[in-house]
Amino acid sequence: MALNDEQLERYARHIVLKEIGGPGQQKLLKARVLIVGAGGLGSPCLIYLAAAGVGTIGVVDSDTVSLSNLQRQIAHGVADIGRAKTESAAEAAARINPDVKIVQHKERLTAANALDIISQYDLVADGCDNFATRFLVNDACYFAKVPLVSAAVGQFEGQVATFRAFERDAEGNPKPNYRDFVGATPEPGSVPTCEEAGVMGALTGVVGSLQALEVIKEITGAGTSLAGKLLIYDALDTRFRTVKLKWDPKNPLTGENPTITDLSIHAV
């Protein structure tokens, strides 16, 4: 697929990068990426993926825009209060790049629909705000054999990781997944929510942008994949560090004796 004159101008700064070039830009234009959550992380991730020319971007979110969202969720504005987040997010992306196709999934991911939705995409960017959905997305991506770029934030700290657990490492073991990082869902009330603890709005922009960058790297093959590692950003100390993740033989999804063989564990 040759780039037309308008695309050559729009993506000129990508094309001159030897790590991206014309072939990399064509991969972006053909790619299909699902963003889970159109909130603080999903907003900047969506905007930058649309600007980068990712051909099809799905957005799954069942929530509506509220005034308290606007401190950090930059895909939405005052006029969008009360609207479905997928609608205002789609319009924000279209303002940046009208050639990108936005698919709205105005629903929550569940055990019943997760595999069907995720299987439509080449890669998933998860920025949801609860552990139950994170585990569901992780497991569904594993069964669908779809790479997952996961991001999360606390008050002043963020993290990004890439999971390709359906692949094997040099030793023949499964590559790490979210269950190797977080073994089980924390007890209710043990981890404060964003509403309870607060979060620095600009932090979500930093981490969501890092997430978009890792998605672009996975699509184009540029640089070194973050798969098997966790990137941690401490905003108060302005410090980044990378931690290597290890496969756990007792992992219920990919361990030596797996007990999770489908998504029924997530059924309510």
C-alpha positions as YAML, in Angstrom:
chain: A
units: angstrom
residues:
- id: 1
  name: MET
  ca: [0.00, 0.00, 0.00]
- id: 2
  name: ALA
  ca: [1.68, 3.18, -1.21]
- id: 3
  name: LEU
  ca: [1.33, 6.35, 0.85]
- id: 4
  name: ASN
  ca: [-0.50, 9.17, -0.91]
- id: 5
  name: ASP
  ca: [0.78, 12.75, -1.01]
- id: 6
  name: GLU
  ca: [-1.25, 13.85, 2.03]
- id: 7
  name: GLN
  ca: [0.00, 10.89, 4.07]
- id: 8
  name: LEU
  ca: [3.59, 11.56, 3.03]
- id: 9
  name: GLU
  ca: [3.24, 15.09, 4.41]
- id: 10
  name: ARG
  ca: [1.26, 14.12, 7.54]
- id: 11
  name: TYR
  ca: [3.69, 11.39, 8.58]
- id: 12
  name: ALA
  ca: [6.88, 12.99, 7.26]
- id: 13
  name: ARG
  ca: [8.52, 13.12, 10.70]
- id: 14
  name: HIS
  ca: [7.96, 9.39, 11.11]
- id: 15
  name: ILE
  ca: [9.12, 8.52, 7.64]
- id: 16
  name: VAL
  ca: [12.51, 10.18, 8.05]
- id: 17
  name: LEU
  ca: [13.20, 8.06, 11.13]
- id: 18
  name: LYS
  ca: [15.24, 5.07, 9.99]
- id: 19
  name: GLU
  ca: [13.61, 2.93, 12.67]
- id: 20
  name: ILE
  ca: [10.14, 3.68, 11.24]
- id: 21
  name: GLY
  ca: [10.37, 4.85, 7.64]
- id: 22
  name: GLY
  ca: [7.75, 4.20, 4.99]
- id: 23
  name: PRO
  ca: [7.40, 0.47, 5.79]
- id: 24
  name: GLY
  ca: [6.85, 1.20, 9.50]
- id: 25
  name: GLN
  ca: [4.25, 3.84, 8.72]
- id: 26
  name: GLN
  ca: [2.42, 1.40, 6.48]
- id: 27
  name: LYS
  ca: [2.36, -1.11, 9.34]
- id: 28
  name: LEU
  ca: [0.79, 1.55, 11.55]
- id: 29
  name: LEU
  ca: [-1.85, 2.35, 8.94]
- id: 30
  name: LYS
  ca: [-2.78, -1.33, 8.69]
- id: 31
  name: ALA
  ca: [-2.77, -1.96, 12.44]
- id: 32
  name: ARG
  ca: [-5.83, -2.53, 14.63]
- id: 33
  name: VAL
  ca: [-5.43, -1.53, 18.30]
- id: 34
  name: LEU
  ca: [-7.97, -1.82, 21.12]
- id: 35
  name: ILE
  ca: [-7.82, 0.69, 23.97]
- id: 36
  name: VAL
  ca: [-9.46, -0.50, 27.18]
- id: 37
  name: GLY
  ca: [-10.72, 2.55, 29.06]
- id: 38
  name: ALA
  ca: [-11.13, 6.07, 27.65]
- id: 39
  name: GLY
  ca: [-9.95, 7.71, 30.87]
- id: 40
  name: GLY
  ca: [-6.74, 9.26, 32.14]
- id: 41
  name: LEU
  ca: [-4.46, 6.76, 30.40]
- id: 42
  name: GLY
  ca: [-6.66, 5.89, 27.45]
- id: 43
  name: SER
  ca: [-7.08, 9.54, 26.46]
- id: 44
  name: PRO
  ca: [-3.42, 10.40, 25.70]
- id: 45
  name: CYS
  ca: [-2.81, 6.91, 24.35]
- id: 46
  name: LEU
  ca: [-5.71, 7.32, 21.91]
- id: 47
  name: ILE
  ca: [-4.68, 10.82, 20.83]
- id: 48
  name: TYR
  ca: [-1.09, 9.81, 20.07]
- id: 49
  name: LEU
  ca: [-2.04, 6.57, 18.31]
- id: 50
  name: ALA
  ca: [-4.51, 8.48, 16.14]
- id: 51
  name: ALA
  ca: [-1.85, 11.10, 15.38]
- id: 52
  name: ALA
  ca: [0.60, 8.31, 14.52]
- id: 53
  name: GLY
  ca: [-1.84, 6.93, 11.94]
- id: 54
  name: VAL
  ca: [-2.89, 3.65, 13.52]
- id: 55
  name: GLY
  ca: [-5.52, 2.62, 10.99]
- id: 56
  name: THR
  ca: [-8.22, 1.23, 13.27]
- id: 57
  name: ILE
  ca: [-8.55, 2.03, 16.97]
- id: 58
  name: GLY
  ca: [-11.21, 0.41, 19.10]
- id: 59
  name: VAL
  ca: [-12.25, 2.06, 22.36]
- id: 60
  name: VAL
  ca: [-14.10, 0.06, 24.97]
- id: 61
  name: ASP
  ca: [-15.72, 1.94, 27.85]
- id: 62
  name: SER
  ca: [-19.23, 1.93, 29.30]
- id: 63
  name: ASP
  ca: [-18.86, 5.15, 31.32]
- id: 64
  name: THR
  ca: [-19.99, 8.71, 30.69]
- id: 65
  name: VAL
  ca: [-17.99, 11.91, 31.10]
- id: 66
  name: SER
  ca: [-18.17, 13.71, 34.45]
- id: 67
  name: LEU
  ca: [-16.70, 17.03, 35.55]
- id: 68
  name: SER
  ca: [-14.15, 15.32, 37.83]
- id: 69
  name: ASN
  ca: [-12.74, 13.47, 34.81]
- id: 70
  name: LEU
  ca: [-11.55, 16.64, 33.11]
- id: 71
  name: GLN
  ca: [-8.58, 17.15, 35.45]
- id: 72
  name: ARG
  ca: [-6.76, 14.37, 33.55]
- id: 73
  name: GLN
  ca: [-8.90, 12.81, 30.79]
- id: 74
  name: ILE
  ca: [-7.86, 15.05, 27.92]
- id: 75
  name: ALA
  ca: [-9.98, 13.39, 25.24]
- id: 76
  name: HIS
  ca: [-13.08, 14.98, 26.80]
- id: 77
  name: GLY
  ca: [-14.23, 18.54, 27.42]
- id: 78
  name: VAL
  ca: [-16.88, 20.46, 29.34]
- id: 79
  name: ALA
  ca: [-19.37, 20.11, 26.51]
- id: 80
  name: ASP
  ca: [-19.01, 16.33, 26.73]
- id: 81
  name: ILE
  ca: [-20.22, 16.00, 30.33]
- id: 82
  name: GLY
  ca: [-22.92, 13.34, 30.39]
- id: 83
  name: ARG
  ca: [-21.94, 11.88, 27.02]
- id: 84
  name: ALA
  ca: [-20.55, 8.39, 26.49]
- id: 85
  name: LYS
  ca: [-16.78, 8.50, 26.77]
- id: 86
  name: THR
  ca: [-16.41, 6.46, 23.59]
- id: 87
  name: GLU
  ca: [-18.28, 9.17, 21.65]
- id: 88
  name: SER
  ca: [-16.23, 12.14, 22.84]
- id: 89
  name: ALA
  ca: [-13.00, 10.11, 22.53]
- id: 90
  name: ALA
  ca: [-13.87, 9.21, 18.93]
- id: 91
  name: GLU
  ca: [-14.49, 12.87, 18.10]
- id: 92
  name: ALA
  ca: [-11.20, 13.90, 19.73]
- id: 93
  name: ALA
  ca: [-9.31, 11.36, 17.64]
- id: 94
  name: ALA
  ca: [-11.10, 12.45, 14.46]
- id: 95
  name: ARG
  ca: [-10.04, 16.06, 15.05]
- id: 96
  name: ILE
  ca: [-6.43, 14.91, 15.07]
- id: 97
  name: ASN
  ca: [-6.63, 12.50, 12.14]
- id: 98
  name: PRO
  ca: [-9.92, 12.01, 10.26]
- id: 99
  name: ASP
  ca: [-8.46, 9.07, 8.30]
- id: 100
  name: VAL
  ca: [-8.27, 6.86, 11.39]
- id: 101
  name: LYS
  ca: [-11.26, 4.57, 11.93]
- id: 102
  name: ILE
  ca: [-12.55, 4.61, 15.52]
- id: 103
  name: VAL
  ca: [-14.68, 1.66, 16.63]
- id: 104
  name: GLN
  ca: [-16.79, 2.35, 19.71]
- id: 105
  name: HIS
  ca: [-17.51, -0.48, 22.12]
- id: 106
  name: LYS
  ca: [-19.97, 1.11, 24.55]
- id: 107
  name: GLU
  ca: [-19.86, -1.74, 27.02]
- id: 108
  name: ARG
  ca: [-17.83, -3.31, 29.78]
- id: 109
  name: LEU
  ca: [-15.52, -6.18, 28.97]
- id: 110
  name: THR
  ca: [-16.89, -9.38, 30.47]
- id: 111
  name: ALA
  ca: [-16.12, -13.08, 30.36]
- id: 112
  name: ALA
  ca: [-18.83, -13.34, 27.70]
- id: 113
  name: ASN
  ca: [-17.54, -10.71, 25.26]
- id: 114
  name: ALA
  ca: [-13.81, -10.22, 25.95]
- id: 115
  name: LEU
  ca: [-12.47, -12.86, 23.58]
- id: 116
  name: ASP
  ca: [-14.78, -11.82, 20.77]
- id: 117
  name: ILE
  ca: [-13.80, -8.15, 21.05]
- id: 118
  name: ILE
  ca: [-10.07, -8.62, 21.65]
- id: 119
  name: SER
  ca: [-9.72, -11.14, 18.83]
- id: 120
  name: GLN
  ca: [-10.67, -8.40, 16.36]
- id: 121
  name: TYR
  ca: [-7.45, -6.52, 17.09]
- id: 122
  name: ASP
  ca: [-3.69, -6.92, 16.63]
- id: 123
  name: LEU
  ca: [-2.78, -5.44, 19.99]
- id: 124
  name: VAL
  ca: [-4.45, -4.24, 23.20]
- id: 125
  name: ALA
  ca: [-3.57, -1.16, 25.28]
- id: 126
  name: ASP
  ca: [-5.10, -1.54, 28.73]
- id: 127
  name: GLY
  ca: [-5.54, 1.53, 30.91]
- id: 128
  name: CYS
  ca: [-8.53, 0.44, 32.98]
- id: 129
  name: ASP
  ca: [-8.93, 1.39, 36.63]
- id: 130
  name: ASN
  ca: [-9.74, -1.89, 38.39]
- id: 131
  name: PHE
  ca: [-7.98, -5.19, 39.04]
- id: 132
  name: ALA
  ca: [-10.85, -7.41, 37.90]
- id: 133
  name: THR
  ca: [-10.76, -5.99, 34.38]
- id: 134
  name: ARG
  ca: [-6.96, -6.10, 34.29]
- id: 135
  name: PHE
  ca: [-6.95, -9.82, 35.02]
- id: 136
  name: LEU
  ca: [-9.72, -10.39, 32.47]
- id: 137
  name: VAL
  ca: [-7.86, -8.48, 29.76]
- id: 138
  name: ASN
  ca: [-4.61, -10.30, 30.58]
- id: 139
  name: ASP
  ca: [-6.22, -13.72, 30.34]
- id: 140
  name: ALA
  ca: [-8.21, -12.91, 27.20]
- id: 141
  name: CYS
  ca: [-5.10, -11.58, 25.43]
- id: 142
  name: TYR
  ca: [-3.28, -14.79, 26.33]
- id: 143
  name: PHE
  ca: [-6.01, -17.01, 24.90]
- id: 144
  name: ALA
  ca: [-6.41, -14.80, 21.81]
- id: 145
  name: LYS
  ca: [-2.61, -14.59, 21.36]
- id: 146
  name: VAL
  ca: [-2.75, -10.81, 21.20]
- id: 147
  name: PRO
  ca: [0.09, -8.67, 22.66]
- id: 148
  name: LEU
  ca: [-0.91, -6.51, 25.63]
- id: 149
  name: VAL
  ca: [0.60, -3.17, 26.63]
- id: 150
  name: SER
  ca: [-0.62, -2.48, 30.15]
- id: 151
  name: ALA
  ca: [-0.36, 0.83, 32.03]
- id: 152
  name: ALA
  ca: [-1.40, 1.98, 35.49]
- id: 153
  name: VAL
  ca: [-0.94, 4.99, 37.76]
- id: 154
  name: GLY
  ca: [-1.04, 5.74, 41.46]
- id: 155
  name: GLN
  ca: [-0.89, 9.15, 43.10]
- id: 156
  name: PHE
  ca: [2.54, 10.13, 41.75]
- id: 157
  name: GLU
  ca: [3.78, 6.86, 40.23]
- id: 158
  name: GLY
  ca: [3.07, 5.08, 36.99]
- id: 159
  name: GLN
  ca: [4.05, 1.84, 35.33]
- id: 160
  name: VAL
  ca: [4.01, 0.32, 31.86]
- id: 161
  name: ALA
  ca: [4.60, -3.29, 30.83]
- id: 162
  name: THR
  ca: [4.24, -5.34, 27.68]
- id: 163
  name: PHE
  ca: [2.98, -8.91, 27.92]
- id: 164
  name: ARG
  ca: [3.40, -11.58, 25.24]
- id: 165
  name: ALA
  ca: [2.74, -14.63, 27.42]
- id: 166
  name: PHE
  ca: [1.67, -16.77, 24.46]
- id: 167
  name: GLU
  ca: [5.32, -16.73, 23.35]
- id: 168
  name: ARG
  ca: [8.29, -18.61, 24.86]
- id: 169
  name: ASP
  ca: [11.62, -17.21, 26.05]
- id: 170
  name: ALA
  ca: [15.09, -18.56, 25.28]
- id: 171
  name: GLU
  ca: [14.73, -21.19, 28.03]
- id: 172
  name: GLY
  ca: [11.45, -22.43, 26.58]
- id: 173
  name: ASN
  ca: [9.31, -20.93, 29.36]
- id: 174
  name: PRO
  ca: [6.27, -18.72, 28.77]
- id: 175
  name: LYS
  ca: [7.04, -15.03, 28.76]
- id: 176
  name: PRO
  ca: [5.68, -13.20, 31.84]
- id: 177
  name: ASN
  ca: [2.13, -11.93, 32.04]
- id: 178
  name: TYR
  ca: [0.18, -9.76, 34.47]
- id: 179
  name: ARG
  ca: [-0.40, -12.71, 36.80]
- id: 180
  name: ASP
  ca: [3.37, -13.10, 37.22]
- id: 181
  name: PHE
  ca: [3.49, -9.47, 38.33]
- id: 182
  name: VAL
  ca: [0.31, -9.31, 40.43]
- id: 183
  name: GLY
  ca: [-0.43, -12.78, 41.74]
- id: 184
  name: ALA
  ca: [-4.03, -12.27, 42.82]
- id: 185
  name: THR
  ca: [-6.70, -9.61, 43.06]
- id: 186
  name: PRO
  ca: [-6.10, -7.53, 46.22]
- id: 187
  name: GLU
  ca: [-8.69, -7.72, 48.96]
- id: 188
  name: PRO
  ca: [-11.50, -5.16, 48.55]
- id: 189
  name: GLY
  ca: [-10.52, -1.88, 50.19]
- id: 190
  name: SER
  ca: [-6.83, -2.77, 50.50]
- id: 191
  name: VAL
  ca: [-5.83, -0.56, 47.56]
- id: 192
  name: PRO
  ca: [-7.35, 2.96, 47.49]
- id: 193
  name: THR
  ca: [-9.14, 3.92, 44.31]
- id: 194
  name: CYS
  ca: [-8.19, 6.99, 42.26]
- id: 195
  name: GLU
  ca: [-11.23, 8.74, 43.71]
- id: 196
  name: GLU
  ca: [-10.09, 7.97, 47.26]
- id: 197
  name: ALA
  ca: [-6.35, 8.56, 46.95]
- id: 198
  name: GLY
  ca: [-6.18, 11.15, 44.18]
- id: 199
  name: VAL
  ca: [-3.87, 11.26, 41.17]
- id: 200
  name: MET
  ca: [-1.76, 13.95, 39.53]
- id: 201
  name: GLY
  ca: [-3.45, 14.72, 36.21]
- id: 202
  name: ALA
  ca: [-0.27, 15.31, 34.21]
- id: 203
  name: LEU
  ca: [1.08, 11.94, 35.40]
- id: 204
  name: THR
  ca: [-1.57, 10.14, 33.37]
- id: 205
  name: GLY
  ca: [-0.41, 12.08, 30.32]
- id: 206
  name: VAL
  ca: [3.18, 10.92, 30.81]
- id: 207
  name: VAL
  ca: [2.27, 7.29, 31.36]
- id: 208
  name: GLY
  ca: [-0.42, 7.17, 28.67]
- id: 209
  name: SER
  ca: [2.08, 8.63, 26.19]
- id: 210
  name: LEU
  ca: [4.66, 6.01, 27.18]
- id: 211
  name: GLN
  ca: [2.01, 3.37, 26.63]
- id: 212
  name: ALA
  ca: [1.29, 4.71, 23.14]
- id: 213
  name: LEU
  ca: [5.00, 4.68, 22.37]
- id: 214
  name: GLU
  ca: [5.32, 1.03, 23.38]
- id: 215
  name: VAL
  ca: [2.31, 0.19, 21.20]
- id: 216
  name: ILE
  ca: [3.98, 1.90, 18.24]
- id: 217
  name: LYS
  ca: [7.21, -0.01, 18.91]
- id: 218
  name: GLU
  ca: [5.36, -3.32, 19.00]
- id: 219
  name: ILE
  ca: [3.65, -2.57, 15.68]
- id: 220
  name: THR
  ca: [6.71, -1.30, 13.83]
- id: 221
  name: GLY
  ca: [9.40, -3.42, 15.48]
- id: 222
  name: ALA
  ca: [11.39, -0.29, 16.35]
- id: 223
  name: GLY
  ca: [13.78, -0.46, 19.29]
- id: 224
  name: THR
  ca: [13.66, -3.04, 22.08]
- id: 225
  name: SER
  ca: [10.36, -4.49, 23.22]
- id: 226
  name: LEU
  ca: [9.37, -3.95, 26.84]
- id: 227
  name: ALA
  ca: [8.08, -7.54, 26.96]
- id: 228
  name: GLY
  ca: [9.26, -9.23, 30.14]
- id: 229
  name: LYS
  ca: [9.99, -5.96, 31.90]
- id: 230
  name: LEU
  ca: [8.16, -3.36, 33.95]
- id: 231
  name: LEU
  ca: [8.91, 0.34, 33.53]
- id: 232
  name: ILE
  ca: [8.25, 2.38, 36.67]
- id: 233
  name: TYR
  ca: [8.07, 6.18, 36.75]
- id: 234
  name: ASP
  ca: [8.32, 8.11, 40.02]
- id: 235
  name: ALA
  ca: [7.02, 11.61, 39.28]
- id: 236
  name: LEU
  ca: [8.00, 13.17, 42.61]
- id: 237
  name: ASP
  ca: [11.65, 12.10, 42.24]
- id: 238
  name: THR
  ca: [11.60, 12.39, 38.43]
- id: 239
  name: ARG
  ca: [13.08, 8.92, 38.16]
- id: 240
  name: PHE
  ca: [12.61, 5.96, 35.84]
- id: 241
  name: ARG
  ca: [13.63, 2.40, 36.59]
- id: 242
  name: THR
  ca: [13.08, -0.90, 34.80]
- id: 243
  name: VAL
  ca: [12.43, -4.17, 36.59]
- id: 244
  name: LYS
  ca: [12.75, -7.57, 34.96]
- id: 245
  name: LEU
  ca: [9.68, -9.76, 35.39]
- id: 246
  name: LYS
  ca: [9.96, -13.52, 35.87]
- id: 247
  name: TRP
  ca: [7.65, -16.35, 34.91]
- id: 248
  name: ASP
  ca: [6.13, -18.06, 37.92]
- id: 249
  name: PRO
  ca: [5.82, -21.87, 37.53]
- id: 250
  name: LYS
  ca: [2.80, -21.64, 39.86]
- id: 251
  name: ASN
  ca: [1.03, -19.10, 37.66]
- id: 252
  name: PRO
  ca: [-2.56, -20.38, 37.33]
- id: 253
  name: LEU
  ca: [-2.69, -19.27, 33.68]
- id: 254
  name: THR
  ca: [0.69, -20.24, 32.24]
- id: 255
  name: GLY
  ca: [2.33, -22.26, 35.01]
- id: 256
  name: GLU
  ca: [3.36, -25.89, 35.03]
- id: 257
  name: ASN
  ca: [-0.12, -26.94, 36.17]
- id: 258
  name: PRO
  ca: [-2.50, -24.26, 34.89]
- id: 259
  name: THR
  ca: [-5.96, -24.09, 36.42]
- id: 260
  name: ILE
  ca: [-7.28, -21.28, 34.20]
- id: 261
  name: THR
  ca: [-8.16, -22.79, 30.85]
- id: 262
  name: ASP
  ca: [-10.85, -20.34, 29.74]
- id: 263
  name: LEU
  ca: [-12.50, -17.12, 30.91]
- id: 264
  name: SER
  ca: [-15.15, -18.77, 33.05]
- id: 265
  name: ILE
  ca: [-13.23, -17.74, 36.19]
- id: 266
  name: HIS
  ca: [-14.29, -14.15, 35.36]
- id: 267
  name: ALA
  ca: [-18.00, -14.92, 34.99]
- id: 268
  name: VAL
  ca: [-20.14, -13.11, 37.55]
...
